[in-house]
Amino acid sequence: MSAFPITLATPASYPRTPPRESEVVVIGGGVIGVCTALFLARAGKQVTLLEKGRIAAEQSSRNWGWIRQQGRDSDELPIMVEAARLWRELAPELDRDIGLQQTGVTYLAQTEAKMQGYADWLPHAKTHGVDSRLMDAGEVAKAFPGLAGTYAGALTTPSDMRAEPWVAVPALAALAAREGVKIIENCAVRRLDLAAGRVAGVVSEAGAIRCSSVVLAGGAWSALFLRAHGVSLPQLSVRESVLATNVLPEVHAGAAAEAGLAFRRRADGGYTLAPGGRPDLYVGPDAFRALRHYLPQLRQSPFGQRLRAAAPRGFPDAWRTPRNWAADAHSPFEAMRILDPMPDHRALRRARKRFAALYPDLPPIIARASWAGMIDTMPDIVPVVDTCAQIPGLVIGTGMSGHGFGIGPAMGRVLAALVMGDAPGHDLRRFRADRFSDGSAIRLGPTL
């Protein structure tokens, strides 16, 4: 079985020495950080992006590759509509084919209750001009020839797209570099450098960089970084496992999901499969601290996650991971350059068997590669996109809750606007950081 495409053995594409000064420093080389840096550079800003490991090596390359408007939170949806437009605009500017195709996303429903949930979401799509619609059982049969089983219907969005994330995000980084962003891999930011309580720079493992603004787009590591500066954010991370199959006849060109499985066609002729159901939550100190914020989610879906006793050594919420460290000391970000959890092979075997059962006429389905990623998630399943009230000069973009790849270009454009003090073009009140501390009720995003 082949290894994941991006590892520490992958030669660094950007092995530069950090500058001593930059207008803006972006922490994190995933899709959110890369897109933020790109749009800041396009606005004429001097930008340095620091990545502790390799560009896109964590969740930004490990996701399903869906560029999905369907099922989004009503406040996230207009940003996602913008993102879909930006993907189409950016793809021709990239130096490689990222597999971007408009093949749609479909959620299959086995019950009328599920169909009602889809129907309840449809007004949000209509408000923002998204072409989502319901399908009846007959339409599902025509759209999915050869699919075994009976379905009550489905929710589908023909304008949704797919792409290969481990190709797309490095391609976006290459575009940002061509437009002037200084990208440095294998260079962790240990701490912020503060003067009179506001950002004056960052301290990286390769030295200090003076700057007036910092964007934290650290994915699963963001809450740990903030805690070291006295800022509490109830962000946790959950494990999801994925596999890539051998080349198979095309049974469906797009992406689809049902109760036990999610799948999408890949550019290499195989399928990406992921088990439906519950992600894995490793219980650590932050899980206990954040428990009260997650109670509404637990009440709505008490078995929504599988609890694991403890995170592996070095993970952000592992029991022995330091919560504080000096700027001149080795940090947790250097101790684990790439967050690379072991996949749940048992769940992946179930996913492969489920796909074979859905399409019994396919030839033998072989797992060519498997991997897992840690998804940064929030209690209400929507991100934090905000300036940091406690530390002027710091902008936070994290907790994308498994939605980051598709929405990345637009979230990057929004975060760039926040750095520059410009109007973001969207109502961001839903994504403010202080919603977890100002007494606001937790309002859950959709769980379609």
C-alpha positions in Angstrom: 0.0 0.0 0.0 1.5 3.4 -1.0 2.4 6.1 1.5 0.6 9.4 1.8 1.8 11.9 -0.9 3.3 14.5 1.5 5.6 13.4 4.4 8.7 14.6 6.1 10.7 12.7 3.5 9.2 15.0 0.9 11.9 17.6 0.0 11.0 21.1 1.2 9.9 23.2 -1.7 10.6 26.4 0.3 13.8 25.9 2.4 14.6 29.6 2.8 15.9 31.6 5.7 13.1 33.7 7.2 13.4 37.5 6.7 14.0 39.7 9.7 11.0 41.8 9.0 7.6 41.4 7.2 4.4 43.4 7.2 2.4 40.2 7.9 3.3 36.8 9.1 0.9 33.9 8.4 1.3 30.8 10.7 0.3 27.6 9.0 0.7 26.3 5.4 -2.7 24.7 5.0 -5.3 25.9 2.6 -6.5 28.7 4.9 -3.0 30.1 5.5 -1.9 29.8 1.9 -5.0 31.5 0.5 -4.8 34.3 3.1 -1.2 34.9 2.2 -2.1 34.9 -1.5 -4.8 37.6 -1.1 -2.6 39.7 1.1 0.1 39.7 -1.5 -2.4 40.6 -4.2 -3.3 43.6 -2.0 0.3 44.7 -2.0 1.3 43.5 1.4 4.7 42.0 2.3 3.9 38.5 3.5 5.8 35.7 5.1 4.2 32.3 5.6 5.8 30.0 8.1 5.0 26.2 8.1 6.5 23.9 10.8 6.5 20.9 8.4 5.5 20.8 4.8 2.9 22.8 2.9 -0.5 21.1 3.0 0.9 18.1 4.9 -1.9 17.9 7.5 -5.6 18.1 7.0 -5.5 20.3 4.0 -4.2 17.4 1.9 -6.0 14.6 3.8 -9.6 15.7 3.3 -12.1 14.2 0.9 -11.5 16.7 -1.9 -15.1 18.0 -1.9 -15.8 21.6 -2.9 -19.2 21.7 -1.4 -21.9 24.3 -1.0 -24.5 21.7 -0.1 -25.4 21.4 3.5 -23.4 24.4 4.7 -24.4 26.5 7.7 -26.5 29.3 6.6 -23.9 31.9 7.6 -21.1 29.9 6.0 -23.0 29.4 2.7 -22.4 32.9 1.2 -18.7 32.6 1.8 -18.7 29.1 0.2 -20.5 30.5 -2.8 -17.7 33.0 -3.2 -15.2 30.2 -2.7 -16.7 28.2 -5.5 -16.3 31.2 -7.8 -12.7 31.7 -6.7 -11.8 28.1 -7.3 -12.9 28.5 -10.9 -11.0 31.7 -11.3 -7.8 30.4 -9.6 -7.6 27.0 -11.4 -6.4 28.4 -14.7 -3.7 30.4 -13.0 -2.1 27.4 -11.3 1.0 25.6 -12.7 -0.6 22.1 -12.6 -3.9 20.3 -13.1 -5.6 20.1 -9.7 -8.4 17.8 -11.0 -11.1 20.5 -10.5 -14.3 19.3 -12.0 -18.0 20.3 -11.6 -19.5 16.8 -10.9 -21.9 17.6 -8.1 -22.4 16.4 -4.5 -25.3 14.2 -3.5 -26.6 13.1 -0.1 -28.6 9.9 -0.3 -31.5 9.4 2.1 -32.8 6.1 3.4 -35.7 7.5 5.3 -38.4 10.2 4.9 -37.1 11.8 8.1 -33.7 12.3 6.4 -35.5 13.8 3.4 -37.3 16.2 5.6 -34.0 17.4 7.1 -32.8 18.0 3.5 -36.0 19.9 2.7 -35.6 22.1 5.7 -32.1 23.2 4.5 -33.2 24.0 1.0 -34.4 27.6 1.7 -30.8 28.5 2.6 -29.7 27.4 -0.9 -32.4 29.3 -2.6 -31.5 32.5 -0.7 -28.0 32.4 -2.0 -28.8 31.2 -5.6 -27.4 27.7 -5.1 -28.9 25.0 -7.4 -29.5 22.4 -4.7 -32.7 20.3 -5.1 -34.4 17.2 -3.8 -34.5 14.0 -5.9 -37.1 11.3 -5.5 -36.4 7.6 -5.5 -36.8 7.3 -9.3 -34.4 10.1 -9.9 -31.8 8.5 -7.6 -32.0 5.3 -9.5 -31.4 7.1 -12.8 -28.6 9.2 -11.5 -26.8 6.2 -9.8 -27.2 3.3 -12.3 -26.1 0.0 -10.8 -26.5 1.2 -7.2 -27.9 -1.5 -5.0 -30.5 -0.8 -2.3 -33.5 1.4 -2.1 -33.4 5.1 -1.2 -36.2 7.4 -0.3 -34.5 10.2 -2.3 -31.6 12.5 -2.1 -30.3 16.1 -1.9 -28.1 17.1 -4.8 -26.2 20.2 -5.8 -25.0 19.9 -9.4 -22.8 23.0 -9.3 -20.6 21.5 -6.5 -17.1 20.4 -7.5 -14.2 18.1 -6.6 -10.4 18.5 -6.7 -7.3 16.6 -5.5 -6.3 18.4 -2.3 -2.7 17.2 -2.1 -2.2 18.7 -5.5 -4.4 21.8 -5.2 -3.0 23.3 -2.0 0.7 23.0 -3.0 -0.3 24.6 -6.4 -2.0 27.5 -4.6 1.2 27.9 -2.5 3.3 28.0 -5.7 1.0 30.7 -7.1 1.4 32.7 -3.8 5.2 32.4 -4.0 5.2 33.6 -7.6 3.2 36.6 -6.4 5.7 37.5 -3.8 4.8 35.5 -0.6 7.9 34.4 1.2 7.1 30.8 2.2 9.4 28.9 4.6 8.9 25.3 5.4 10.3 23.3 8.3 10.2 26.5 10.4 7.9 26.5 13.4 6.6 29.7 15.1 7.2 29.2 18.8 5.5 32.3 20.2 4.3 35.8 19.4 6.5 38.7 20.2 4.4 41.2 22.1 5.1 44.8 22.9 2.6 46.8 25.1 0.2 43.9 24.7 0.0 43.9 20.9 1.8 42.0 18.1 5.3 43.2 17.4 6.5 40.1 15.7 6.9 36.4 16.0 9.7 34.2 17.3 10.4 31.3 15.0 12.9 28.4 15.6 15.1 30.2 13.0 14.9 33.6 14.7 12.6 36.6 15.3 10.6 38.3 12.6 9.3 41.8 13.2 5.8 42.4 11.9 2.6 44.4 12.8 0.1 41.6 12.0 -0.1 37.9 12.4 -2.6 35.4 11.0 -3.0 32.2 13.0 -4.2 29.5 10.6 -2.7 26.6 12.5 -5.5 24.1 12.1 -5.5 21.5 14.9 -2.6 23.3 16.6 -4.2 26.7 16.9 -5.8 26.3 20.4 -2.5 25.1 21.8 -0.7 28.1 20.4 -3.3 30.5 21.7 -3.3 28.9 25.2 0.4 29.7 25.5 -0.6 33.3 25.2 -3.4 33.2 27.7 -6.2 33.0 25.0 -8.7 30.2 25.5 -10.5 28.7 22.5 -12.6 25.5 22.9 -11.2 23.9 19.8 -10.6 20.2 19.7 -9.5 17.8 16.9 -11.1 14.6 15.7 -9.6 11.8 13.6 -11.2 10.8 10.2 -9.8 7.9 8.1 -9.8 7.7 4.3 -8.7 5.3 1.6 -8.0 5.4 -2.1 -9.0 2.5 -4.2 -7.5 0.9 -7.3 -8.6 2.1 -10.8 -12.3 1.2 -11.2 -15.0 1.7 -13.8 -16.8 4.9 -13.3 -20.1 4.3 -11.4 -20.5 8.0 -10.5 -18.5 11.0 -11.5 -19.2 13.1 -8.5 -19.2 12.9 -4.7 -21.9 11.2 -2.7 -22.7 10.1 0.8 -25.1 7.9 2.6 -25.4 6.5 6.1 -22.4 4.2 6.0 -20.1 5.7 3.4 -18.9 8.8 1.6 -17.2 8.4 -1.8 -16.0 10.5 -4.8 -14.4 9.9 -8.1 -10.6 10.6 -8.2 -8.6 12.0 -11.1 -6.5 8.8 -11.1 -9.5 6.6 -11.9 -10.1 5.3 -8.5 -12.4 6.4 -5.7 -11.8 8.1 -2.4 -13.8 6.3 0.3 -14.5 7.3 3.9 -16.6 5.5 6.5 -19.8 7.2 7.5 -20.6 7.7 11.2 -18.5 8.8 14.0 -15.0 10.4 14.0 -12.6 9.6 16.8 -12.1 12.1 19.7 -9.0 11.5 21.8 -9.7 12.7 25.3 -7.1 15.0 26.7 -6.9 18.1 29.0 -8.5 20.4 26.5 -11.4 18.0 26.0 -12.2 18.3 29.7 -11.8 22.1 29.7 -14.1 22.5 26.7 -16.7 20.0 27.8 -19.3 22.6 28.8 -19.2 24.2 25.4 -19.8 20.8 23.7 -22.8 19.8 25.8 -25.4 21.1 23.2 -23.6 19.0 20.5 -23.5 16.0 22.8 -27.2 16.3 23.7 -28.1 16.5 20.0 -25.9 13.6 19.0 -24.7 11.7 22.1 -22.9 9.1 20.0 -21.6 11.5 17.4 -18.0 10.7 18.3 -16.1 7.6 19.4 -14.1 8.5 22.5 -10.5 7.3 22.6 -8.7 7.1 26.0 -5.7 9.3 25.1 -4.1 11.1 22.2 -0.8 9.7 20.9 2.4 11.3 22.2 3.0 14.7 20.8 -0.6 15.4 19.5 -2.0 18.8 20.4 -4.2 17.5 23.2 -2.0 14.7 24.4 -1.6 14.6 28.2 2.1 15.2 28.1 2.1 17.9 25.4 3.5 21.1 27.0 0.9 24.0 27.4 3.6 26.6 27.9 7.2 27.0 26.8 9.8 29.7 26.4 10.5 31.5 23.1 14.0 30.1 23.1 12.9 26.6 23.9 12.0 23.7 21.7 8.2 23.9 21.1 5.5 21.2 20.6 5.4 22.3 16.9 8.9 21.3 16.4 8.4 18.0 18.2 5.7 17.0 15.7 6.3 18.6 12.3 3.4 16.7 10.7 0.4 15.4 12.5 0.0 12.0 11.0 -2.4 9.8 12.9 -2.8 6.1 12.1 -6.0 5.4 10.2 -8.7 3.2 11.6 -8.1 0.2 9.4 -11.2 -1.7 10.7 -13.5 1.2 9.7 -11.8 1.5 6.3 -12.4 -2.2 5.7 -16.1 -1.6 6.5 -16.1 1.3 4.0 -14.6 -0.8 1.3 -17.1 -3.6 1.9 -19.9 -1.1 1.9 -18.9 0.3 -1.4 -18.6 -3.2 -2.9 -22.1 -3.9 -1.6 -23.5 -0.7 -3.1 -21.9 -1.6 -6.5 -21.8 -5.4 -6.6 -20.9 -5.4 -10.4 -17.6 -3.7 -9.8 -14.4 -5.7 -10.0 -12.5 -6.4 -6.8 -12.0 -3.2 -4.8 -8.4 -2.8 -3.5 -7.1 -0.2 -1.1 -4.1 1.4 -2.8 -3.5 3.9 0.0 -5.0 4.8 3.4 -4.5 7.7 5.8 -6.1 9.7 8.5 -6.2 13.4 9.4 -7.0 15.4 12.5 -9.9 17.8 11.9 -9.9 21.0 13.9 -13.5 21.4 15.2 -15.6 23.8 17.3 -18.6 23.2 19.6 -21.0 24.7 17.0 -19.3 23.1 14.0 -18.5 26.5 12.4 -15.1 28.2 12.5 -13.5 31.2 14.3 -12.7 33.9 11.8 -12.0 37.1 13.9 -9.5 39.5 15.2 -8.2 38.6 18.6 -9.5 41.0 21.2 -6.9 40.1 23.8 -4.0 40.6 21.4 -4.3 43.4 18.9 -2.6 42.6 15.6 -3.6 38.9 15.8 -6.2 37.5 13.4 -7.5 34.0 13.9 -8.8 31.6 11.2 -9.3 28.2 12.6 -11.8 25.5 13.6 -13.0 24.9 10.0 -14.6 21.7 11.3 -13.9 19.6 8.2 -15.1 22.4 5.8 -11.8 24.1 5.2 -10.6 22.8 1.8 -13.7 23.8 -0.2 -14.1 27.2 1.5 -10.4 28.0 1.7 -10.0 30.6 -1.1 -12.9 32.7 0.2 -11.9 32.4 3.9 -8.4 33.4 2.8 -9.8 36.5 1.1 -11.9 37.3 4.2 -9.0 36.9 6.6 -6.8 39.1 4.4 -9.5 41.8 4.6 -9.5 41.5 8.4 -5.8 42.0 8.5 -6.0 45.2 6.4 -9.1 46.6 8.3 -11.2 46.3 5.2 -14.9 45.3 5.0 -14.9 41.5 4.8 -17.8 41.4 2.4 -19.8 38.9 4.6 -21.5 39.0 8.0 -18.9 37.4 10.4 -20.8 37.7 13.6 -21.5 33.9 13.6 -17.7 33.3 13.6 -16.5 35.7 16.3 -14.2 34.3 18.9 -16.0 35.7 21.9 -19.2 33.7 21.3 -17.8 31.1 23.7 -17.2 33.6 26.5 -19.9 36.3 26.2 -22.8 34.2 27.3 -24.1 33.5 23.8 -26.1 30.3 23.4 -24.4 27.6 21.3 -26.2 27.4 17.9 -25.3 24.2 16.1 -24.5 24.2 12.4 -26.4 21.7 10.2 -25.5 18.0 10.6 -26.7 16.9 7.1 
